[in-house]
Amino acid sequence: MKQLLFKTNETWTGAFLRWTLSIVFIPHGLQKTFGLFGGMGFTKTMDIFTHGLHLPSGVAFTVIMVEFLGSFLLLLGLGTRFWALSFIGLMAGIMLTAHIENGFFMNWFGTQKGEGCQFDILAIGIALALVFEGAGKLSMDGWLFTGNKIESQPKS
């Protein structure tokens, strides 16, 4: 089980992929939890998800935690495969319930009814690559699996 969760290829690919996904989603998580970056905060977000979108409270809470906690743990490279699978589920759910009806393209010019699924597909692709690649260099997963320090050590 430890190998399934924490084993990673010691490449920069995984590191750059998880940092990219994290940097994109950290602001989204902070919007939903603390109201930063123009967000509504936890209570109002839960209210909109449960009453406005009619999501079960467990699903609404999970969405918030994946975007908030998951993005920070991806940044550290802790539980990378678990969080990558969580992001795949999150983005697939968002795409299928809210974006696919608006087509492919994002609503850059405000001419569509809403956002298309372009961004969702990109995020799913990055997360899917992380499922196969693992966290990469400078990750807690690598440290937990190998017992080595997080930073690369010069070989003698």
N, C-alpha and C positions, 0 to 999 in steps of 0.2 A: 504494500500500500504506500509506503514511504517513497518508493521509486516512482510509482505512478503519479504521485502528487508533486514531488519536488525535483526529480531528475531533470536536468536541463543541459542543452548543448552550450558549451562555454564559448559562445560567439557573441559578437556585437549585434547581430540581427535581432535576437530576442530582446535585448536591452532597448534598442531603438524603437522596436514595435511597441513594447509595453510603455515606454516613456511617452510615445506619441499618443496612444490611447488614453493614458492617464492625464496628460496635459489638456487634452480635449474635454475629458469628462469631469475633471476636478471642479471647474467652474459650475457645471450643471449640478453636481452634487452639493456644492456650497449654496447655490440658489435654493435648492429644495430643502436643505437642512437649516440654514442660518439666514436666508433671505439676502445673501450677498449677491452682487452683480445684477441687481434688479429683480431678484427672485422673491418668492412669497414666504419663504420659511417653512418649517416642518408642518405646523398646524394647518395653515392655509392650503399647503400642497396636499396634505392628507384629505382635507375637506373637498378639494376640487377632484381629486382622484376617486374618492369614495362616493360623493354625492353627484358631482358633475359628470364624471366618466363612468360611474357605477361599477368601479373595480372593487372587488372584495378588499377589506382592510389589510389582509395579509399580503395580497399582491401589491397594493399601494406601498406598503412599508418595504417590501422587497425591492421594488423599483428604486425607491429613495436610497436604500442601503447599498444596492449595486452601484449606483452612480456616485454615492459619497464614499462609503468604506471601500468598496471594490476598486475605485480609481486610485485611492491613496495606497492600498496594498499592492496594486499593480506597479505603482511607482517604485515601491521598495522591492518588488519581485517576490512577494510572499503569497504562496498559494496561487501562482500565476495561472495554471491550467484551470483550476476551479473558477477563478474570477473571469478568465477568458470565456469559459462555457457560460457563465452567468451573463456576460455581455452579449453573447450570441443569442441567448434566450430573450434578453431584454430588447435588443434591437430587432429581432425577428417579430416579437410581439408588437412593438411599436409600428414596424413597417406594415404588418398585416392588418392591424386594427385602425391605423390612422393615416398612413402615408401612401400606401399603394393605390388608393382610389384617386390620388392626385397625380398619378403618373410617375415618371422616372426623375425628372429634374427638380432640383431645389427651387424654391420660389424667390429667386434673386431679385426680381424686379416687381414683385407684388402683383403679378398678373394672373396668378393661379388662386384657386380656392384655399390651398394650403401647401405644405411641403410635400415633395415627391420622395421617393425611396432611395435616391442617389447616396445621401450621407449614410443611411442605414446599411447599404451594401458595402460601403467602404469600411465602416466600423466592424461589420461581421467578418470581412476579409482579414482585417488586422487581427481580430480575436482568434479566428480560425488558424492563422499562421502561428499564433502563440500557443495554441493547443498542441501543435506538432513540434514546434521549436523549443518551447519552454521559455524560461525567464531570461536566459543568456547571462552575460557577464554582469558583475556588480549586483547580484541578486541575493536575497535572503534564501530563496529556494536552493541556489547553488551552495550556499554556506551550510544550510541544514542537511543537504544530501551528502556532500563530500566532507564536511567538517573543516574545510579550509577557510581561511580568511576570505572575506568578500572581495577584497582587492587582489588583483593578480600579483603573484610573487615572482620575482626574477628567478630563473633556473640557474643553478650553479654548474 
